[in-house]
Amino acid sequence: MFSNAFKTDKMKTKRVELDVDFIGEQVALKPEDEKAISEFFRQRKLASKKLLRNSKIKKTNQINSTDI
């Protein structure tokens, strides 16, 4: 009954390439928006540094614990 329902060899995908230079409004950001974006990236950077530092500590602890 559903033998042909899942065949992919005859299915075509449609790709539509959009010719878009920008998305959204073209107005300057408000100072509070700029601050919010800067804060977001600062927090993200700190979080990635923290994860990197924690992974290095874990690797060091694993190496040291196997030396015992």
N, CA, C and O atoms as a GROMACS GRO file, in nm:
protein
  272
    1MET      N    1   0.081  -0.119   0.000
    1MET     CA    2   0.000   0.000   0.000
    1MET      C    3   0.086   0.127   0.000
    1MET      O    4   0.061   0.219  -0.078
    2PHE      N    5   0.190   0.132   0.088
    2PHE     CA    6   0.275   0.251   0.098
    2PHE      C    7   0.410   0.230   0.031
    2PHE      O    8   0.506   0.299   0.065
    3SER      N    9   0.420   0.137  -0.060
    3SER     CA   10   0.549   0.104  -0.118
    3SER      C   11   0.614   0.222  -0.191
    3SER      O   12   0.737   0.235  -0.187
    4ASN      N   13   0.538   0.305  -0.254
    4ASN     CA   14   0.594   0.418  -0.330
    4ASN      C   15   0.597   0.548  -0.251
    4ASN      O   16   0.647   0.649  -0.299
    5ALA      N   17   0.543   0.546  -0.130
    5ALA     CA   18   0.531   0.670  -0.054
    5ALA      C   19   0.665   0.725  -0.008
    5ALA      O   20   0.679   0.846   0.008
    6PHE      N   21   0.765   0.637   0.013
    6PHE     CA   22   0.891   0.683   0.069
    6PHE      C   23   1.007   0.674  -0.027
    6PHE      O   24   1.123   0.680   0.015
    7LYS      N   25   0.980   0.659  -0.155
    7LYS     CA   26   1.087   0.655  -0.252
    7LYS      C   27   1.145   0.795  -0.269
    7LYS      O   28   1.072   0.894  -0.282
    8THR      N   29   1.278   0.802  -0.267
    8THR     CA   30   1.343   0.932  -0.280
    8THR      C   31   1.408   0.952  -0.415
    8THR      O   32   1.448   1.063  -0.447
    9ASP      N   33   1.420   0.847  -0.495
    9ASP     CA   34   1.488   0.862  -0.622
    9ASP      C   35   1.411   0.948  -0.721
    9ASP      O   36   1.472   1.008  -0.810
   10LYS      N   37   1.282   0.956  -0.708
   10LYS     CA   38   1.203   1.038  -0.801
   10LYS      C   39   1.158   1.170  -0.739
   10LYS      O   40   1.094   1.252  -0.805
   11MET      N   41   1.193   1.190  -0.613
   11MET     CA   42   1.152   1.314  -0.547
   11MET      C   43   1.250   1.425  -0.584
   11MET      O   44   1.370   1.402  -0.596
   12LYS      N   45   1.198   1.541  -0.602
   12LYS     CA   46   1.282   1.655  -0.635
   12LYS      C   47   1.274   1.756  -0.522
   12LYS      O   48   1.170   1.771  -0.457
   13THR      N   49   1.385   1.823  -0.499
   13THR     CA   50   1.385   1.930  -0.400
   13THR      C   51   1.386   2.062  -0.474
   13THR      O   52   1.453   2.078  -0.576
   14LYS      N   53   1.312   2.154  -0.422
   14LYS     CA   54   1.306   2.286  -0.482
   14LYS      C   55   1.392   2.379  -0.397
   14LYS      O   56   1.373   2.389  -0.276
   15ARG      N   57   1.484   2.443  -0.461
   15ARG     CA   58   1.568   2.541  -0.391
   15ARG      C   59   1.541   2.677  -0.452
   15ARG      O   60   1.548   2.696  -0.574
   16VAL      N   61   1.512   2.768  -0.367
   16VAL     CA   62   1.488   2.903  -0.412
   16VAL      C   63   1.596   2.989  -0.350
   16VAL      O   64   1.606   3.003  -0.228
   17GLU      N   65   1.678   3.046  -0.436
   17GLU     CA   66   1.785   3.133  -0.387
   17GLU      C   67   1.730   3.274  -0.374
   17GLU      O   68   1.682   3.334  -0.470
   18LEU      N   69   1.740   3.326  -0.253
   18LEU     CA   70   1.690   3.460  -0.229
   18LEU      C   71   1.799   3.562  -0.257
   18LEU      O   72   1.914   3.544  -0.216
   19ASP      N   73   1.763   3.667  -0.324
   19ASP     CA   74   1.856   3.775  -0.350
   19ASP      C   75   1.831   3.884  -0.247
   19ASP      O   76   1.763   3.984  -0.274
   20VAL      N   77   1.888   3.863  -0.128
   20VAL     CA   78   1.862   3.953  -0.016
   20VAL      C   79   1.994   4.004   0.037
   20VAL      O   80   2.085   3.926   0.066
   21ASP      N   81   2.006   4.134   0.050
   21ASP     CA   82   2.125   4.194   0.107
   21ASP      C   83   2.112   4.218   0.257
   21ASP      O   84   2.212   4.227   0.328
   22PHE      N   85   1.990   4.227   0.304
   22PHE     CA   86   1.967   4.253   0.446
   22PHE      C   87   1.834   4.194   0.486
   22PHE      O   88   1.746   4.169   0.404
   23ILE      N   89   1.822   4.173   0.616
   23ILE     CA   90   1.696   4.126   0.673
   23ILE      C   91   1.658   4.224   0.783
   23ILE      O   92   1.741   4.251   0.870
   24GLY      N   93   1.541   4.275   0.782
   24GLY     CA   94   1.496   4.368   0.885
   24GLY      C   95   1.511   4.512   0.842
   24GLY      O   96   1.536   4.543   0.726
   25GLU      N   97   1.494   4.597   0.939
   25GLU     CA   98   1.499   4.740   0.914
   25GLU      C   99   1.643   4.787   0.897
   25GLU      O  100   1.736   4.724   0.946
   26GLN      N  101   1.660   4.896   0.829
   26GLN     CA  102   1.790   4.956   0.808
   26GLN      C  103   1.802   5.085   0.887
   26GLN      O  104   1.826   5.192   0.831
   27VAL      N  105   1.785   5.075   1.018
   27VAL     CA  106   1.800   5.191   1.105
   27VAL      C  107   1.911   5.162   1.204
   27VAL      O  108   1.944   5.047   1.232
   28ALA      N  109   1.966   5.269   1.258
   28ALA     CA  110   2.073   5.252   1.358
   28ALA      C  111   2.016   5.192   1.485
   28ALA      O  112   1.900   5.214   1.521
   29LEU      N  113   2.101   5.115   1.553
   29LEU     CA  114   2.058   5.054   1.679
   29LEU      C  115   2.051   5.159   1.788
   29LEU      O  116   2.126   5.257   1.789
   30LYS      N  117   1.959   5.139   1.878
   30LYS     CA  118   1.948   5.225   1.995
   30LYS      C  119   2.062   5.190   2.090
   30LYS      O  120   2.111   5.077   2.089
   31PRO      N  121   2.106   5.286   2.172
   31PRO     CA  122   2.216   5.258   2.265
   31PRO      C  123   2.188   5.139   2.357
   31PRO      O  124   2.279   5.061   2.387
   32GLU      N  125   2.063   5.124   2.402
   32GLU     CA  126   2.033   5.010   2.490
   32GLU      C  127   2.038   4.878   2.414
   32GLU      O  128   2.070   4.774   2.472
   33ASP      N  129   2.005   4.881   2.284
   33ASP     CA  130   2.016   4.760   2.202
   33ASP      C  131   2.163   4.722   2.182
   33ASP      O  132   2.200   4.605   2.192
   34GLU      N  133   2.245   4.821   2.154
   34GLU     CA  134   2.389   4.796   2.138
   34GLU      C  135   2.447   4.738   2.266
   34GLU      O  136   2.526   4.644   2.262
   35LYS      N  137   2.407   4.795   2.380
   35LYS     CA  138   2.456   4.747   2.508
   35LYS      C  139   2.411   4.603   2.533
   35LYS      O  140   2.489   4.521   2.582
   36ALA      N  141   2.287   4.572   2.501
   36ALA     CA  142   2.234   4.437   2.520
   36ALA      C  143   2.308   4.336   2.433
   36ALA      O  144   2.340   4.226   2.478
   37ILE      N  145   2.336   4.373   2.310
   37ILE     CA  146   2.410   4.284   2.220
   37ILE      C  147   2.552   4.264   2.269
   37ILE      O  148   2.603   4.152   2.269
   38SER      N  149   2.616   4.371   2.311
   38SER     CA  150   2.753   4.361   2.363
   38SER      C  151   2.758   4.273   2.487
   38SER      O  152   2.848   4.191   2.502
   39GLU      N  153   2.661   4.290   2.575
   39GLU     CA  154   2.655   4.209   2.696
   39GLU      C  155   2.633   4.061   2.663
   39GLU      O  156   2.694   3.974   2.725
   40PHE      N  157   2.548   4.034   2.566
   40PHE     CA  158   2.522   3.897   2.523
   40PHE      C  159   2.651   3.831   2.475
   40PHE      O  160   2.682   3.719   2.516
   41PHE      N  161   2.726   3.899   2.388
   41PHE     CA  162   2.849   3.840   2.337
   41PHE      C  163   2.956   3.829   2.445
   41PHE      O  164   3.036   3.736   2.444
   42ARG      N  165   2.959   3.924   2.537
   42ARG     CA  166   3.055   3.916   2.647
   42ARG      C  167   3.027   3.794   2.734
   42ARG      O  168   3.119   3.721   2.770
   43GLN      N  169   2.900   3.772   2.767
   43GLN     CA  170   2.862   3.656   2.848
   43GLN      C  171   2.892   3.526   2.774
   43GLN      O  172   2.939   3.429   2.833
   44ARG      N  173   2.866   3.526   2.646
   44ARG     CA  174   2.892   3.406   2.566
   44ARG      C  175   3.041   3.374   2.562
   44ARG      O  176   3.081   3.258   2.570
   45LYS      N  177   3.122   3.478   2.548
   45LYS     CA  178   3.267   3.461   2.545
   45LYS      C  179   3.317   3.409   2.679
   45LYS      O  180   3.401   3.320   2.684
   46LEU      N  181   3.267   3.466   2.789
   46LEU     CA  182   3.306   3.419   2.921
   46LEU      C  183   3.266   3.275   2.944
   46LEU      O  184   3.342   3.198   3.003
   47ALA      N  185   3.149   3.237   2.899
   47ALA     CA  186   3.101   3.100   2.916
   47ALA      C  187   3.189   3.003   2.838
   47ALA      O  188   3.221   2.895   2.887
   48SER      N  189   3.229   3.040   2.716
   48SER     CA  190   3.313   2.951   2.637
   48SER      C  191   3.452   2.938   2.699
   48SER      O  192   3.511   2.830   2.697
   49LYS      N  193   3.504   3.048   2.754
   49LYS     CA  194   3.634   3.041   2.823
   49LYS      C  195   3.625   2.952   2.946
   49LYS      O  196   3.717   2.876   2.974
   50LYS      N  197   3.513   2.963   3.018
   50LYS     CA  198   3.493   2.882   3.137
   50LYS      C  199   3.487   2.734   3.102
   50LYS      O  200   3.547   2.651   3.170
   51LEU      N  201   3.415   2.701   2.995
   51LEU     CA  202   3.406   2.561   2.951
   51LEU      C  203   3.542   2.509   2.908
   51LEU      O  204   3.578   2.395   2.939
   52LEU      N  205   3.618   2.591   2.837
   52LEU     CA  206   3.750   2.552   2.792
   52LEU      C  207   3.842   2.528   2.911
   52LEU      O  208   3.915   2.430   2.916
   53ARG      N  209   3.837   2.619   3.008
   53ARG     CA  210   3.920   2.606   3.128
   53ARG      C  211   3.881   2.480   3.206
   53ARG      O  212   3.969   2.407   3.252
   54ASN      N  213   3.752   2.455   3.220
   54ASN     CA  214   3.707   2.337   3.293
   54ASN      C  215   3.748   2.209   3.223
   54ASN      O  216   3.784   2.112   3.289
   55SER      N  217   3.743   2.207   3.091
   55SER     CA  218   3.782   2.086   3.019
   55SER      C  219   3.932   2.062   3.032
   55SER      O  220   3.975   1.947   3.041
   56LYS      N  221   4.012   2.170   3.035
   56LYS     CA  222   4.156   2.155   3.055
   56LYS      C  223   4.185   2.102   3.195
   56LYS      O  224   4.274   2.019   3.212
   57ILE      N  225   4.112   2.151   3.295
   57ILE     CA  226   4.131   2.105   3.432
   57ILE      C  227   4.095   1.957   3.443
   57ILE      O  228   4.167   1.881   3.508
   58LYS      N  229   3.986   1.916   3.381
   58LYS     CA  230   3.946   1.776   3.384
   58LYS      C  231   4.050   1.688   3.318
   58LYS      O  232   4.081   1.580   3.369
   59LYS      N  233   4.104   1.732   3.204
   59LYS     CA  234   4.206   1.654   3.136
   59LYS      C  235   4.332   1.642   3.223
   59LYS      O  236   4.393   1.536   3.230
   60THR      N  237   4.370   1.752   3.288
   60THR     CA  238   4.487   1.751   3.375
   60THR      C  239   4.465   1.658   3.492
   60THR      O  240   4.554   1.581   3.529
   61ASN      N  241   4.346   1.663   3.552
   61ASN     CA  242   4.314   1.574   3.664
   61ASN      C  243   4.313   1.429   3.621
   61ASN      O  244   4.358   1.343   3.696
   62GLN      N  245   4.264   1.400   3.501
   62GLN     CA  246   4.262   1.263   3.452
   62GLN      C  247   4.403   1.213   3.430
   62GLN      O  248   4.434   1.098   3.462
   63ILE      N  249   4.490   1.297   3.376
   63ILE     CA  250   4.629   1.258   3.353
   63ILE      C  251   4.698   1.234   3.487
   63ILE      O  252   4.768   1.134   3.504
   64ASN      N  253   4.678   1.324   3.582
   64ASN     CA  254   4.742   1.310   3.713
   64ASN      C  255   4.690   1.189   3.788
   64ASN      O  256   4.768   1.125   3.858
   65SER      N  257   4.563   1.156   3.778
   65SER     CA  258   4.507   1.043   3.851
   65SER      C  259   4.554   0.911   3.792
   65SER      O  260   4.559   0.810   3.864
   66THR      N  261   4.588   0.908   3.665
   66THR     CA  262   4.638   0.782   3.605
   66THR      C  263   4.786   0.761   3.636
   66THR      O  264   4.836   0.649   3.623
   67ASP      N  265   4.857   0.866   3.676
   67ASP     CA  266   4.999   0.855   3.710
   67ASP      C  267   5.020   0.792   3.846
   67ASP      O  268   5.130   0.746   3.876
   68ILE      N  269   4.916   0.790   3.930
   68ILE     CA  270   4.930   0.740   4.067
   68ILE      C  271   4.951   0.594   4.073
   68ILE      O  272   4.964   0.537   4.182
   0.00000   0.00000   0.00000
